[in-house]
Amino acid sequence: MRAFVHVDLDAISHNIAQIRNRTNAEILAVVKADAYGHGLIPVATRAVDSGASWLGVALLEEAVAIRQAGIEVPLIAWLTPPHDDFESALRLNIDLSVSSVELFQEILSEAKRVEKLPRIHFEVDTGMRRGGVLSDWDDFLRFAVEHKSEYVLAGFWSHFARADEPESNFSARQEAEFHNRLQELEDAGLIPNRVHLSNSAASLTRNSAHHSMIRLGIAMYGLSPNVNSMGPASDFQLIPAMTVKAQLHLVKDAKAGDAVGYGGTQVLEHDTKLGVVTMGYSDGLPRSTSNSAGVYFDGRRAPLVGRISMDQCVVDLGIDSKAKAGDYVTVIGGEGYSVDEWAAAAGTINYEIVTRIATRVPRIY
Ligand SMILES: *Cc1c(COP(=O)(O)O)cnc(C)c1O
């Protein structure tokens, strides 16, 4: 195996336990995007075994895959376009979220056709300006009341835009909006089974927003929602679950003055041993990190030299390195450059680093 992602499922269990110490709310484990690149079914299974009583995904296909694997816990898919496969959702007991009367109506008529009572969560927009009912709330509520015998109100929810900025007062304003909408809902006689608002950042810093359930994503994988504003995951006793390793294709001597890689963007300042690592940007290593991240081997860091290629990259192993072709180097995580360091080097966030590791890199557990 020239490269692999090692996923530490015990770290997932540990992280859920840490969060459970901080809240009385139920935990919905967010496993969208192939469990943030960690592998959908193994992570979903472990999360449920570790005390997550719900699972959440963006896409219906992801939810269907969870049911096909035999996982029976409550499960929501919150990002369905019109004419999605609602029949499968209904048959497989998958909760759906609605942000518009149109989608709500479509799901109700599909439910009549297949003779199932749909389980619906209402999403309200409290400031994110992405999903959620906004200006047509009154019409939406009227429709919801008129049709209240045709669905189960499984949940009421919203999403924070800036929960990772604990010093901002924006989340407090969103919470106030959320309480207003919830009050109007209850005044109309509609009582949701679950109320959920918090992502990882709010789960870690904003107890007032936990309600009956939190939606736990990045923190479950042992990463901080925002290292700059909230500090590293270790401050919250979280353990990163992902380590990426790859084999060396070749080790060879090179001379000071040699220019390495496409465009010759980096010139060696000293004689050294170069290692050709069998991972590149098609595997998910961001090309924009060139020259500023690297790998780890035998007790020390070997920085990238030159640009990352499609399937490979070159590192400076050091003149006295004992590395040889076939050896595994640690590319991301473990004792090497962390997910957060790769993210900083690429000018992005840790979420993007882990979710973009390509499916051609096998996951092992
Ligand atoms: C992705 C997502 C989450 C989890 O966010 P984290 O920051 O990873 O905890 C929660 N809720 C919704 C609706 C999401 O899309």
The ligand as an ORCA input file, in Angstrom:
! r2SCAN-3c Opt
* xyz 0 1
  C     -21.196     20.365      9.129
  C     -22.309     20.745     10.000
  C     -22.203     20.659     11.402
  C     -20.913     20.311     12.108
  O     -20.060     21.425     12.122
  P     -18.664     21.351     12.900
  O     -18.150     22.725     12.844
  O     -17.817     20.408     12.092
  O     -18.960     20.829     14.240
  C     -23.320     20.918     12.159
  N     -24.487     21.250     11.579
  C     -24.626     21.370     10.247
  C     -25.932     21.756      9.680
  C     -23.544     21.134      9.414
  O     -23.688     21.256      8.089
*
